[in-house]
Every structure is written in C-alpha cells, then in structure tokens.
Amino acid sequence: MKSNKFEEASSRHSLPIMAWEFHCEYLRELKAVLTDLKKMKKISDQFAWNDVNLDIKDRIQDEVVLVTDVDLKIVFASNGLKKMTGYKEEEVLGKTPRMFQGPTTCKTAVEEMREAVKLQIPFEKTIQNYRKDGRVYKCKINASPVFNIKGKLTHFIAFEKNLSA
C-alpha cells in the first residue's frame, strides 16, 4: 500500500519539475534579451544615436539584431544569432555580414543592399544565407542606417528573421 502512495506522489510531482524546466528556460531567454537591450543602450548612448524609433524592444525577442559600424564590421549581435546561424557573437565581431553569404546567395540582392548602404537608406531583402555548418537558410533582412544627434552616420542596424524555421 505504501508503494502505491509513493508512486502516486512521485508521478504528481514530475509535472511541476517539467514546469520548472520550462520556466527556467523562459528566464534564461528573458535574461538574454535584457542583456542584449543593455548592450544596445550602451552603444546608443556611447554614439549619441538620434532618437530612432526602431522598436528594438519589441523585435529583439523574435529577430536577430546585428549592428555594424560604418565600415560594416559587426559590433553587436543579439543572442538569437547562435540559434539562427550557429555562430556565437564573439565569432562574428569585427567581421562583415558577408560571412553569412555563399554560392546561392542572390548577387542582385547583395548588390541592391550594397547600393542602399552606400546611399545610406533603409532596405528590406530576403536572401539565402549560410549557417556555420554550411546549411542554407532563407533570411529576411530589414536594415537601416543609424545617425547620431548631429546627423552623422555612426552605424547600420539590421533585423534578421529566419524564414526557413
């Protein structure tokens, strides 16, 4: 009889453990988003970004955020980058977003993005990019130049969404 009560009690308690696992995962993701937002604020404050309404807070949970300097060197990548590309932030810092392109990346789209960057205008493109392991994924990129309060270009910011997932 004791054995049955023990089994009943232990089976009842397995669900809350799973619930805690989900809760802990949620807290890890929330912490990562808050860390990303702090890093973005630091960059924004350091370079006196104009009060740009990019909806970063609303988008950083669902999209990868990449920030490059004016030479297109990556200075920030949100935590979602690893899930989308297989790369950690420290692996991409100082490199250009070209590192994600490959043989099947549309050359016309790349040229159109390059021209928009040169003209310092926002653009939106969907292209095929490559993960660290070589697999292809479809990526929607929404990018904009970022100016400081004096109107000088300081960075480019891109919101990227994996459409293959």
Phi, psi and omega in degrees: 000318179299323182300317179296319179296320179296315180297318178297314181295317182291325179288329177292328184274352180287328179295313178299328177296316177298319179299321178295323178298316177296319180297317179296320178297317177300317179295322176298316179295319179297317178298319179297318179295316179297321176297315178300316181296322177296317178298318179296319179296319179299315178296314180301314180292317182299321183256011176050053179301141174299153182295080183273131178265085182261000181056038183303315182301322182282333188261338189292340178282328187255346185229157173276135177250126175242134175239129176242158172280186183293340177270009179067023173275131183291126178248347178204139173220129181290165184300336180292348182302317183299317180295321184280320189244342185090351179266144171273159181306315183296339179281339184253344181301134180086352178259170178260159178298348176302338181300341181270352182271161181203196186303325183263006176290130184296117182295325180295314179298319179298317179294321178295321177294317179300318180293319178297320178297315180300320180277355181058049178235152178295156175211160174223126181218152171244123182224169172266127176243176182236136175283169178303324181276004176094351179289147181272145171219150179271129188232126174266122182246127175238108187235153180214149170286152178237130183247153176276181184293344177268000178088010180270136177295128179241329185205172167236144178235135180233134173255122185238136181234131178281115180269354180274344185286000000 
